[in-house]
Amino acid sequence: MLWRPSWTRLIATFESLLTLSLLIINMGVRVTMVTDQMIETGRGGVTTSEIINFAIVSVAAYVSYRRGASALSGRSKQI
């Protein structure tokens, strides 16, 4: 972005999409993985704070992606 400032929107939109995709994959793996601790103690699943963090970050990444995608397509609407 330092060498090509005109690419800022494209890079930011791609980064938001990548963040959202990796966040979903990470949470999916976290939910489906069964560890020895979970089998032995019944604990170690997804906690409430992890779910809240997932919700906050995913909303921020989604809004950032949608704004970037609409700006790239020329439909600059406010979200």
DSSP file (Angstrom, degrees, kcal/mol; ACC not computed):
  #  RESIDUE AA STRUCTURE BP1 BP2  ACC     N-H-->O    O-->H-N    N-H-->O    O-->H-N    TCO  KAPPA ALPHA  PHI   PSI    X-CA   Y-CA   Z-CA
    1    1 A M              0   0    0      0, 0.0     7,-0.2     0, 0.0     6,-0.1   0.000 360.0 360.0 360.0 -22.9    0.0    0.0    0.0
    2    2 A L        +     0   0    0      1,-0.2     6,-0.0     2,-0.1     0, 0.0   0.882 360.0  36.9 -71.0 -37.1    3.0    2.3    0.4
    3    3 A W  S    S+     0   0    0      1,-0.3    -1,-0.2     2,-0.1     3,-0.1   0.785 129.9  30.5 -86.4 -27.9    4.1    1.8   -3.2
    4    4 A R    >   +     0   0    0      1,-0.1     3,-2.0     2,-0.0    -1,-0.3  -0.705  62.6 174.0-130.7  80.8    0.6    1.7   -4.7
    5    5 A P  G >  S+     0   0    0      0, 0.0     3,-1.4     0, 0.0     4,-0.2   0.757  78.0  67.0 -61.0 -23.2   -1.8    3.8   -2.7
    6    6 A S  G 3  S+     0   0    0      1,-0.3     3,-0.3     2,-0.1     4,-0.3   0.677  93.2  60.8 -71.7 -14.0   -4.5    3.3   -5.3
    7    7 A W  G <> S+     0   0    0     -3,-2.0     4,-2.7     1,-0.2     5,-0.3   0.383  73.8 102.2 -89.3   3.2   -4.6   -0.4   -4.3
    8    8 A T  H <> S+     0   0    0     -3,-1.4     4,-2.6     1,-0.2     5,-0.2   0.904  81.2  45.8 -57.7 -47.0   -5.6    0.4   -0.7
    9    9 A R  H  > S+     0   0    0     -3,-0.3     4,-2.5    -4,-0.2    -1,-0.2   0.915 113.8  49.2 -63.9 -42.6   -9.3   -0.6   -1.1
   10   10 A L  H  > S+     0   0    0     -4,-0.3     4,-2.4     2,-0.2    -2,-0.2   0.932 113.9  45.1 -62.6 -46.3   -8.5   -3.8   -2.9
   11   11 A I  H  X S+     0   0    0     -4,-2.7     4,-2.5     1,-0.2    -2,-0.2   0.912 114.2  48.9 -64.9 -43.1   -5.9   -4.9   -0.3
   12   12 A A  H  X S+     0   0    0     -4,-2.6     4,-2.2    -5,-0.3    -1,-0.2   0.890 111.9  49.1 -65.3 -39.4   -8.2   -4.0    2.6
   13   13 A T  H  X S+     0   0    0     -4,-2.5     4,-2.2    -5,-0.2    -2,-0.2   0.922 112.9  47.0 -65.8 -44.0  -11.2   -5.8    1.0
   14   14 A F  H  X S+     0   0    0     -4,-2.4     4,-2.6    -5,-0.2    -2,-0.2   0.902 111.4  51.9 -63.4 -41.0   -9.1   -8.9    0.4
   15   15 A E  H  X S+     0   0    0     -4,-2.5     4,-2.6     2,-0.2    -2,-0.2   0.899 109.8  49.0 -63.3 -40.7   -7.7   -8.7    3.9
   16   16 A S  H  X S+     0   0    0     -4,-2.2     4,-2.5     2,-0.2    -1,-0.2   0.908 112.1  48.5 -65.1 -42.0  -11.2   -8.5    5.4
   17   17 A L  H  X S+     0   0    0     -4,-2.2     4,-2.4     2,-0.2    -2,-0.2   0.911 113.0  47.6 -64.4 -42.2  -12.4  -11.5    3.3
   18   18 A L  H  X S+     0   0    0     -4,-2.6     4,-2.7     2,-0.2     5,-0.3   0.908 111.5  50.6 -64.9 -42.4   -9.3  -13.5    4.4
   19   19 A T  H  X S+     0   0    0     -4,-2.6     4,-2.1     1,-0.2    -2,-0.2   0.929 112.2  47.0 -60.6 -46.0   -9.8  -12.6    8.0
   20   20 A L  H  X S+     0   0    0     -4,-2.5     4,-2.1     2,-0.2    -2,-0.2   0.914 113.5  48.1 -63.6 -43.7  -13.5  -13.6    7.9
   21   21 A S  H  X S+     0   0    0     -4,-2.4     4,-2.3     1,-0.2    -2,-0.2   0.934 114.0  45.1 -64.0 -46.8  -12.7  -16.9    6.1
   22   22 A L  H  X S+     0   0    0     -4,-2.7     4,-2.7     1,-0.2    -1,-0.2   0.842 110.6  55.1 -67.6 -32.3   -9.9  -17.9    8.5
   23   23 A L  H  X S+     0   0    0     -4,-2.1     4,-2.3    -5,-0.3    -1,-0.2   0.916 109.8  46.0 -65.2 -42.8  -12.0  -16.9   11.5
   24   24 A I  H  X S+     0   0    0     -4,-2.1     4,-2.3     2,-0.2    -2,-0.2   0.917 114.6  47.4 -66.1 -43.4  -14.8  -19.2   10.3
   25   25 A I  H  X S+     0   0    0     -4,-2.3     4,-2.5     2,-0.2     5,-0.2   0.925 112.2  50.5 -62.8 -44.3  -12.4  -22.1    9.6
   26   26 A N  H  X S+     0   0    0     -4,-2.7     4,-2.3     1,-0.2    -2,-0.2   0.915 112.7  45.1 -61.1 -44.8  -10.7  -21.6   13.0
   27   27 A M  H  X S+     0   0    0     -4,-2.3     4,-2.2     2,-0.2    -1,-0.2   0.880 112.2  52.9 -68.9 -36.7  -14.0  -21.6   14.9
   28   28 A G  H  X S+     0   0    0     -4,-2.3     4,-2.0     2,-0.2    -2,-0.2   0.913 111.6  44.9 -63.6 -42.8  -15.1  -24.7   13.0
   29   29 A V  H  X S+     0   0    0     -4,-2.5     4,-1.7     1,-0.2    -2,-0.2   0.902 112.1  53.1 -66.2 -40.7  -12.0  -26.6   13.8
   30   30 A R  H  < S+     0   0    0     -4,-2.3    -2,-0.2    -5,-0.2    -1,-0.2   0.881 112.0  45.1 -62.4 -38.7  -12.2  -25.5   17.4
   31   31 A V  H  < S+     0   0    0     -4,-2.2    -1,-0.2     1,-0.2    -2,-0.2   0.873 116.8  43.4 -73.9 -37.7  -15.8  -26.7   17.7
   32   32 A T  H  < S+     0   0    0     -4,-2.0     2,-0.4    -5,-0.2    -2,-0.2   0.641  89.8  98.3 -88.2 -13.6  -15.2  -30.1   16.0
   33   33 A M     <  -     0   0    0     -4,-1.7     2,-0.6    -5,-0.1    -4,-0.0  -0.598  57.1-159.3 -77.3 128.9  -11.9  -31.0   17.6
   34   34 A V        -     0   0    0     -2,-0.4     2,-0.2     4,-0.0    -2,-0.1  -0.945  12.2-166.4-108.2 122.7  -12.3  -33.4   20.5
   35   35 A T     >  -     0   0    0     -2,-0.6     4,-1.6     1,-0.1     5,-0.1  -0.570  34.9-109.6-103.5 168.9   -9.3  -33.4   22.9
   36   36 A D  H  > S+     0   0    0      1,-0.2     4,-2.7     2,-0.2     5,-0.2   0.864 118.9  57.9 -63.2 -36.0   -8.3  -35.8   25.7
   37   37 A Q  H  >>S+     0   0    0      1,-0.2     4,-2.7     2,-0.2     6,-0.7   0.899 104.8  50.5 -62.3 -40.0   -9.2  -33.2   28.2
   38   38 A M  H  >5S+     0   0    0      3,-0.2     4,-1.3     1,-0.2    -1,-0.2   0.889 112.8  46.1 -65.1 -38.6  -12.8  -33.0   26.9
   39   39 A I  H  <5S+     0   0    0     -4,-1.6    -2,-0.2     2,-0.2    -1,-0.2   0.911 118.7  40.7 -70.6 -42.4  -13.2  -36.8   27.1
   40   40 A E  H  <5S+     0   0    0     -4,-2.7    -2,-0.2    -5,-0.1    -3,-0.2   0.910 133.0  17.7 -74.5 -43.1  -11.7  -37.1   30.6
   41   41 A T  H  <5S-     0   0    0     -4,-2.7    -3,-0.2     2,-0.3    -2,-0.2   0.647  90.2-125.3-107.4 -18.5  -13.3  -34.0   32.3
   42   42 A G  S  <<S+     0   0    0     -4,-1.3     2,-0.2    -5,-0.6    -4,-0.2   0.541  80.6  99.1  80.9   5.3  -16.2  -33.1   30.1
   43   43 A R        +     0   0    0     -6,-0.7    -1,-0.4     1,-0.1    -2,-0.3  -0.671  35.1  77.4-116.7 173.1  -14.7  -29.6   29.8
   44   44 A G        +     0   0    0     -2,-0.2    -6,-0.1     1,-0.2    -1,-0.1   0.515  62.4 128.1 104.7   7.5  -12.6  -27.7   27.3
   45   45 A G  S    S-     0   0    0      1,-0.2     2,-0.3    -3,-0.2    -1,-0.2   0.023  74.3 -52.7 -76.6-166.8  -15.3  -26.9   24.7
   46   46 A V        -     0   0    0    -15,-0.1    -1,-0.2     1,-0.1     2,-0.1  -0.548  61.7-141.7 -72.7 130.5  -15.9  -23.5   23.3
   47   47 A T     >  -     0   0    0     -2,-0.3     4,-1.7    -3,-0.1     5,-0.1  -0.438  20.8-110.6 -91.3 166.8  -16.4  -20.9   26.0
   48   48 A T  H  > S+     0   0    0      1,-0.2     4,-2.4     2,-0.2     5,-0.2   0.881 118.1  54.4 -63.0 -39.6  -18.9  -18.0   26.1
   49   49 A S  H  > S+     0   0    0      1,-0.2     4,-2.4     2,-0.2    -1,-0.2   0.860 106.7  51.9 -66.0 -33.4  -16.1  -15.5   25.8
   50   50 A E  H  > S+     0   0    0      2,-0.2     4,-2.3     1,-0.2    -1,-0.2   0.881 110.1  48.8 -68.1 -37.4  -14.8  -17.3   22.7
   51   51 A I  H  X S+     0   0    0     -4,-1.7     4,-2.3     2,-0.2    -2,-0.2   0.906 112.2  48.1 -68.3 -41.6  -18.3  -17.1   21.1
   52   52 A I  H  X S+     0   0    0     -4,-2.4     4,-2.4     2,-0.2     5,-0.2   0.921 112.3  49.2 -64.2 -43.5  -18.6  -13.4   22.0
   53   53 A N  H  X S+     0   0    0     -4,-2.4     4,-2.6     1,-0.2     5,-0.3   0.914 110.5  51.1 -61.2 -43.3  -15.2  -12.7   20.5
   54   54 A F  H  X S+     0   0    0     -4,-2.3     4,-2.4     1,-0.2     5,-0.2   0.913 111.0  48.6 -59.2 -44.4  -16.1  -14.7   17.4
   55   55 A A  H  X S+     0   0    0     -4,-2.3     4,-2.0     2,-0.2    -2,-0.2   0.922 113.4  45.7 -64.6 -44.9  -19.3  -12.6   17.0
   56   56 A I  H  X S+     0   0    0     -4,-2.4     4,-2.1     2,-0.2    -2,-0.2   0.945 117.1  42.9 -64.8 -48.7  -17.7   -9.3   17.4
   57   57 A V  H  X S+     0   0    0     -4,-2.6     4,-2.6     1,-0.2     5,-0.2   0.890 113.4  51.6 -68.2 -38.8  -14.7  -10.0   15.1
   58   58 A S  H  X S+     0   0    0     -4,-2.4     4,-2.3    -5,-0.3    -1,-0.2   0.888 110.2  48.9 -67.6 -37.3  -16.9  -11.6   12.5
   59   59 A V  H  X S+     0   0    0     -4,-2.0     4,-2.5    -5,-0.2     5,-0.2   0.925 112.8  48.0 -65.5 -43.5  -19.3   -8.7   12.4
   60   60 A A  H  X S+     0   0    0     -4,-2.1     4,-2.2     1,-0.2    -2,-0.2   0.917 114.2  46.0 -63.2 -43.2  -16.4   -6.2   12.1
   61   61 A A  H  X S+     0   0    0     -4,-2.6     4,-2.4     2,-0.2    -1,-0.2   0.889 113.2  50.1 -67.2 -38.8  -14.8   -8.2    9.3
   62   62 A Y  H  X S+     0   0    0     -4,-2.3     4,-2.8     2,-0.2     5,-0.2   0.924 111.6  47.0 -66.3 -44.3  -18.1   -8.6    7.4
   63   63 A V  H  X S+     0   0    0     -4,-2.5     4,-2.4     2,-0.2     5,-0.2   0.916 113.2  49.6 -63.6 -42.3  -18.9   -4.9    7.6
   64   64 A S  H  X S+     0   0    0     -4,-2.2     4,-2.1    -5,-0.2    -2,-0.2   0.910 112.6  47.6 -62.3 -42.7  -15.4   -4.1    6.4
   65   65 A Y  H  X S+     0   0    0     -4,-2.4     4,-3.0     2,-0.2     5,-0.2   0.939 112.0  48.8 -63.9 -47.8  -15.6   -6.5    3.6
   66   66 A R  H  X S+     0   0    0     -4,-2.8     4,-2.4     1,-0.2     5,-0.2   0.900 112.3  48.4 -61.9 -41.1  -19.1   -5.3    2.4
   67   67 A R  H  X S+     0   0    0     -4,-2.4     4,-2.0    -5,-0.2    -1,-0.2   0.914 114.4  46.0 -65.3 -41.8  -18.0   -1.7    2.5
   68   68 A G  H  X S+     0   0    0     -4,-2.1     4,-2.3    -5,-0.2    -2,-0.2   0.908 112.9  49.4 -66.8 -41.7  -14.8   -2.5    0.5
   69   69 A A  H  X S+     0   0    0     -4,-3.0     4,-1.9     1,-0.2     6,-0.2   0.895 112.3  47.5 -65.5 -40.2  -16.7   -4.6   -2.0
   70   70 A S  H  X>S+     0   0    0     -4,-2.4     5,-1.2    -5,-0.2     4,-0.5   0.867 112.1  50.4 -70.4 -33.5  -19.3   -2.0   -2.6
   71   71 A A  H  <5S+     0   0    0     -4,-2.0     3,-0.5    -5,-0.2    -2,-0.2   0.881 111.0  49.3 -69.1 -37.3  -16.6    0.7   -3.0
   72   72 A L  H  <5S+     0   0    0     -4,-2.3    -2,-0.2     1,-0.2    -1,-0.2   0.861 110.7  49.5 -69.4 -34.4  -14.7   -1.4   -5.5
   73   73 A S  H  <5S-     0   0    0     -4,-1.9    -1,-0.2    -5,-0.2    -2,-0.2   0.552 117.1-112.6 -82.2  -6.5  -17.9   -2.1   -7.5
   74   74 A G  T  <5S+     0   0    0     -4,-0.5     2,-1.3    -3,-0.5    -3,-0.2   0.358  85.5 116.6  93.6  -6.3  -18.7    1.6   -7.6
   75   75 A R      < -     0   0    0     -5,-1.2     2,-1.8    -6,-0.2    -2,-0.1  -0.697  44.6-174.5 -95.2  82.7  -21.8    1.3   -5.4
   76   76 A S        +     0   0    0     -2,-1.3     2,-0.3    -5,-0.1    -5,-0.1  -0.556  17.5 159.6 -83.9  80.1  -20.7    3.4   -2.5
   77   77 A K        -     0   0    0     -2,-1.8     2,-0.3   -10,-0.1    -7,-0.1  -0.733  41.1-113.5-101.3 153.0  -23.5    2.9   -0.1
   78   78 A Q              0   0    0     -2,-0.3    -2,-0.0     1,-0.1    -1,-0.0  -0.667 360.0 360.0 -86.3 136.7  -23.3    3.5    3.6
   79   79 A I              0   0    0     -2,-0.3    -1,-0.1   -16,-0.1   -12,-0.0   0.338 360.0 360.0-112.8 360.0  -23.6    0.5    6.0
